[in-house]
Amino acid sequence: MKRWRFLSLVVAGLLAACGQPADSGWSGYAEGDYVHIAAPIAGRLDQLAVHAGDTVKRGAALFALDAQAEQAAFDEALARVRASDAQAQNSAKGRRPEELAVIRAQVEQARAQAVLARSAWQRQKELVERGFVSASQLDSAAATLRQADAKLSELERSLQVATLPARSDERTAAQAQAESARQVLRQAQWRLAQKQQTAPADAQVAELYFRPGEYVGAGQPVLSLLPPGSVKARFYVPEAELAQIALGQAVRLSCDGCGEPVNARISRIATAPEFTPPVIYSNAQRARLVYLVEARPEPAAAAARLRPGQPLDVTSAPAAVAQKAP
């Protein structure tokens, strides 16, 4: 590709130096807008599903990198999500039914003891009133009754607490931990998915840069694709003729074996000249200045008639073609 560009520059410079008129056209070459497919994560290339020259559809598998570490991280993150979700759900519940049954049994036992203590106190009260026993025995029975009532109250409160969920702050913290675990899982899932790349659009496989078993750095392209209609013309216009062209201007592209010329429109005019010496330009030097210009075929399907690197002759389009809307 660089060779064609260099040759085109040399030819354009020679033509400009010889004073070639603008209407005879300009020299250039065809170039493709390649899509370089890379993974944002490094790894060993495990699978390469395509060959150079293959035509692939959008979504077709292209390559896969070794993903053992990412798969393990994903499994770990998934396990953490399940654990944190379980903790969050547990914080919203009371005790287990079996534990509640134990506390209820203790409450019933304390209630029975309280009834028994009250009956004993009542008997001691009647005996004291009749003078059969001393008042100290009544005091002892009253103390036993108070203890039984306090124990019953304690167990009833414990039963109420056992049916309540955790405090609101604890539940909020548990829910936040569960959400944090889910976000970690999303990151692990994304990293795992990036180890396998698919075609972003219908295209032709242009070049393969790695082979299975080789290590691929993060962001290094494994292959390049050339989508349909992504071939454009690049040619060079001498500085003296730059004022005669404009963006959107119609041109015609001719090449060996292309048949009829391909209609195109100028899509870019470089803002700086190519291969200019770092000195003040004299009249002779200005004649050697050339500017890069790009033109895209119309319709886009016409780009299929061109091949990247193919030499092109570019001429101004006839008036009928130039008046067509881009």
Summary of the structure (lengths in Angstrom):
residues: 326
radius of gyration: 43.3
end to end distance: 28.2
largest distance: 145.1
contacts: 967
relative contact order: 0.21
helix: 47%
strand: 25%
